[in-house]
């Protein structure tokens, strides 16, 4: 459960597209990694490591985020 104002804002979907700040970060990091890998699949472990550089999330939270976004 979020306790700080920033954590609460991270979980509120944006009215423009319905994505939370965290989901947007995950998608951005995924896009960057795919571009670097010239379109090849990005291993989840690599994505998780890069996401951790920007936001504190557990592996389960990242996987749940990817599932919500329909990323395969």
Secondary structure by P-SEA (a helix, b strand, c coil): ccccaaaaaaacccccccccaaaaaaaaaaaaaaaaaccccccaaaaaaaaaacccccaaaaaaaaaaaccc
